[in-house]
Amino acid sequence: MYVLFEGIDGVGKTTQIELLKKEFPNALFSKEPGGSELGKEIRRFILNCNLSSRAELFLFLADRAEHIQKVVKPNLNRPVFSDRGFISGVAYAFAKDTLSLKELCKLNNLAMEGIYPNGVIFLEISKTCLKERLKKKKLDRIEREGIEYLLKVQKIMRRVLKTLPLPTLFLDASLPKEELHQHILKFLEGVLK
């Protein structure tokens, strides 16, 4: 089982993944970018450099290809949970670049070798709640692009997910974390069947 946690910064993906670690002690927990050795370097580089949108896209695609090849594929015999994946990749690129969603999906399919998740958990957040959460943390380069930019990316993520035939759980990130956790566990039971 391969499952993506998707959503913009501040929605609580990391919190929910931490809660899942107790339920799935034998699972592999990863992230994009940063789930592979190459990904760690790409993540550090992207967050600290001012890149063109096309260069950033190709670095994320390189990370995605490495993540699929070195992390996901060798571990498909057990649950693999990833904090972000190609949905984020497509949405963030579309928000900044001139490529179409169709072209971005094609590039991501190439990087992923056609390996798609068995399910996607998508956490969405309101503008008000996002403002409150971002006030409480130190912002990275992408988060400093602003709330309107992040909400635009979130809207694109939803649009991409609505066009793909992937089992997807849409959740309101403002719900209490335990309630979200219960919804996620129920969804995962269905994915496991």
TORSEMI-489303 format. One record per residue (C-alpha): residue in three letters; x, y, z. Coordinates in steps of 0.2 Angstrom, whole numbers, padded with zeros to 4 digits, always signed. Example, Ala and Ser with C-alpha at 12.3 -4.5 7.8 and 13.67 -1.06 7.14 Angstrom:
% TORSEMI-489303
ALA+0062-0022+0039SER+0068-0005+0036
END
This chain:
% TORSEMI-489303
MET+0000+0000+0000TYR+0007+0017-0005VAL-0003+0032+0002LEU+0001+0051-0001PHE-0003+0064+0012GLU-0006+0080+0002GLY-0010+0098+0006ILE-0002+0115+0007ASP+0010+0120+0022GLY+0001+0121+0038VAL-0013+0109+0036GLY-0007+0096+0048LYS+0000+0082+0037THR+0015+0080+0048THR+0004+0079+0063GLN-0007+0065+0055ILE+0008+0056+0049GLU+0015+0056+0067LEU-0001+0049+0074LEU-0001+0035+0061LYS+0016+0029+0066LYS+0008+0021+0082GLU-0005+0012+0071PHE+0007+0006+0058PRO+0024+0002+0066ASN+0030-0008+0052ALA+0026+0005+0039LEU+0039+0016+0029PHE+0036+0035+0032SER+0044+0046+0019LYS+0042+0063+0011GLU+0045+0073-0005PRO+0056+0081-0007GLY+0068+0073+0006GLY+0064+0055+0007SER+0080+0049-0002GLU+0098+0055+0000LEU+0097+0065-0016GLY+0080+0072-0010LYS+0088+0079+0006GLU+0100+0089-0004ILE+0087+0094-0017ARG+0076+0100-0002ARG+0090+0110+0006PHE+0095+0118-0011ILE+0077+0122-0016LEU+0073+0130+0001ASN+0088+0141+0001CYS+0090+0146-0017ASN+0080+0158-0029LEU+0078+0147-0044SER+0068+0149-0060SER+0051+0140-0060ARG+0057+0128-0073ALA+0073+0123-0064GLU+0063+0121-0048LEU+0051+0109-0057PHE+0065+0098-0064LEU+0073+0097-0047PHE+0057+0091-0040LEU+0055+0079-0054ALA+0072+0072-0051ASP+0068+0070-0032ARG+0052+0061-0037ALA+0061+0049-0049GLU+0074+0045-0035HIS+0060+0043-0022ILE+0050+0031-0032GLN+0065+0021-0037LYS+0075+0020-0021VAL+0061+0022-0008VAL+0044+0017-0014LYS+0047+0003-0026PRO+0058-0008-0015ASN+0045-0006+0000LEU+0029-0009-0009ASN+0027-0026+0001ARG+0023-0015+0016PRO+0013+0001+0019VAL+0022+0017+0012PHE+0016+0034+0018SER+0023+0049+0010ASP+0021+0067+0016ARG+0018+0074-0001GLY+0020+0068-0019PHE+0016+0071-0037ILE+0000+0081-0033SER+0010+0094-0024GLY+0023+0093-0038VAL+0010+0097-0051ALA+0000+0110-0041TYR+0016+0120-0036ALA+0023+0119-0054PHE+0006+0124-0062ALA+0005+0139-0050LYS+0022+0146-0056ASP+0025+0139-0074THR+0017+0140-0091LEU+0016+0121-0093SER-0002+0114-0094LEU-0009+0102-0081LYS-0008+0089-0094GLU+0010+0092-0098LEU+0015+0092-0079CYS+0005+0076-0076LYS+0015+0068-0091LEU+0032+0073-0084ASN+0027+0067-0067ASN+0021+0050-0074LEU+0038+0048-0082ALA+0047+0052-0066MET+0035+0040-0056GLU+0037+0026-0069GLY+0018+0024-0069ILE+0018+0020-0050TYR+0003+0029-0043PRO-0003+0029-0024ASN-0017+0017-0019GLY-0024+0032-0010VAL-0023+0050-0006ILE-0027+0060+0010PHE-0030+0078+0005LEU-0031+0090+0020GLU-0038+0107+0015ILE-0038+0123+0025SER-0047+0140+0026LYS-0039+0156+0024THR-0042+0161+0042CYS-0036+0145+0049LEU-0020+0145+0038LYS-0016+0163+0044GLU-0017+0157+0062ARG-0006+0142+0059LEU+0007+0151+0049LYS+0009+0165+0062LYS+0015+0151+0074LYS+0030+0145+0064LYS+0045+0151+0055LEU+0042+0152+0037ASP+0052+0144+0023ARG+0055+0151+0006ILE+0039+0144-0001GLU+0028+0148+0013ARG+0035+0166+0012GLU+0026+0167-0005GLY+0011+0172+0004ILE-0006+0165+0009GLU-0015+0169-0007TYR-0001+0159-0016LEU-0003+0144-0005LEU-0022+0145-0007LYS-0020+0145-0026VAL-0009+0130-0025GLN-0022+0121-0014LYS-0036+0125-0026ILE-0025+0117-0040MET-0022+0102-0029ARG-0041+0099-0027ARG-0043+0102-0046VAL-0030+0089-0050LEU-0037+0076-0038LYS-0054+0078-0045THR-0048+0073-0062LEU-0038+0058-0057PRO-0046+0040-0053LEU-0037+0039-0037PRO-0046+0035-0020THR-0045+0051-0011LEU-0051+0057+0006PHE-0055+0075+0007LEU-0053+0082+0024ASP-0056+0099+0033ALA-0039+0102+0041SER-0048+0113+0055LEU-0056+0098+0063PRO-0048+0092+0079LYS-0033+0081+0075GLU-0040+0065+0084GLU-0056+0067+0073LEU-0045+0068+0057HIS-0035+0053+0063GLN-0051+0043+0065HIS-0057+0048+0047ILE-0040+0043+0040LEU-0039+0026+0049LYS-0057+0022+0042PHE-0051+0027+0024LEU-0035+0017+0026GLU-0045+0001+0031GLY-0054+0003+0014VAL-0038+0005+0004LEU-0031-0010+0013LYS-0046-0020+0007
END
